[in-house]
Each structure stands twice: as C-alpha cells, then as structure tokens.
Amino acid sequence: MSRTTLSEFRAFGEIAEQTRHVLVYRSLAQSLTPHQRDQLGATLRHLAAVREGFQLSLRNGSAAPAEIRDIVRYTLCTLDWSFLEELGLLLEEEERVQRLGIQLMAFAHATIAIATLPHLPASQVSHPASSHYRDLHSPRRPGEWLERIEELEGVLARIQADVLGRSSAPALRRAHAYFDASAWLVRDHLGRFGCD
C-alpha cells in the first residue's frame, strides 16, 4: 500500500472515529459544539466522495438498464446548475479526462463497512440502545446503495442543523453502525499493516 493510499485510509478512520464520538455525544441529548458541527461538515464531504465513488462504479451490467437510467437521471436532476448562469458562465464539454481522487476507494471502504455490520464485534457498537448490528444488511441493488448513502448524508445534515426528530431513530442507528464499522475496519487493518 502506498503512503498516499495509507494516509487516505487512515483519514477515513479519523473521520469515522470523530463521527462516532459526535453521534454518541448527540445521543446523550447534548447540543453540538461548533467544532463538532465542523467535524460533521468534514464527514459530509467524505460522504460526497463515497457518493461520487458509487456513481463512478456503476456498470451497465450491475442493474437493470432502467434502474441505471433512473439513477443517472436522478443524479443529474439533483445537481443545481443555476450558479453557472448566475456567474454568466456556460457549461462546456471537458475535453481532458479528469483524474480520479479517492472516490472509488471511499465507496469501496463504505461497501466493506456496511457488509461488516452483522459481524461487528459487540465491543465496537456505540449506539446506546444496541448490543449488535446483526439485523443490518448490505443494500443489494444500486438504487438501494444510493438510498443508504443519502440516508447517511441526511442524518448527519439533520444532526448538524440540530433538527433530528424521533422518526429518524432507525436511520440514526444505521449511521452509528456505519461509522462504528468504518472506524473498526481502519483500526484493525492499520494494526495488521503494522501502522498503529
């Protein structure tokens, strides 16, 4: 593993650890500090990379063509292009191939973290009302993956804005589970790489 890749992997763990602590703090009905809100902002930026990795990983054979078309349409429709018009700019075709950043790695890590949930050791569970996550399973279809990513983003955005209601309890538990698994995977693997 290259130093750059290892450093990005370590950053995933730091984001997950910080987010776990914020979620636990918030579950104790505490208002967030400005620093904790900033941490959630960093986590939301990470989840944006996860979303981009998901979009980049879609393949023609990974789902029914209609589902892929719906996801592409949905993605394009959710982008707000008005800022370009406000600046007096036109959207032009990019002729160069853009280099990928960490998007695919972020999505791959997210898929492994979510797949790990039913097997996560009880000692790693931070959700105050849970002793395990055996009932949480991976999404199977691309649309379900997009829904899970959006759910994570939505939960964190509502926590950051301090508007999380009781109806968000299952989604909040899934968010705890995701960040528990993500943090544990990084800690466990860094130890295996000899990089504690």
Disulfide bonds with the S-S distance in Angstrom:
none
